[in-house]
Amino acid sequence: MTTAETESKPSIDVRTIPPVERHPKIFGMLNALAAGGSLVLINDHDPRPLHYQLEARYPGEFFWEYLEQGPDVWRVEIGRHEASGCECCCGSH
């Protein structure tokens, strides 16, 4: 993905947000994403715990791609997968 492509996506720089408010704010933005949409998360450390939490809450619903991995700045694109067209709850057709 080019820099121009990631710069045009919504982003959240959590370095400026108090730690207690970070995950709720991020999940609020992720819940608002339409199918196929994504955002760029900017942090001062590896947000791996957030990734685990995301997978536990919404298994298979989002993708996670590191764009930059430290040492001072981490940038991660997080996006909602495109809808599969299946409206069932089990996803096994």
Secondary structure, 3 states (H helix, E strand, C coil): CCHHHHHCCCEEEHHHCCHHHHHHHHHHHHHCCCCCCEEEEEECCCCHHHHHHHHHHCCCCEEEEEEEECCCCEEEEEEECCCCCCCCCCCCC
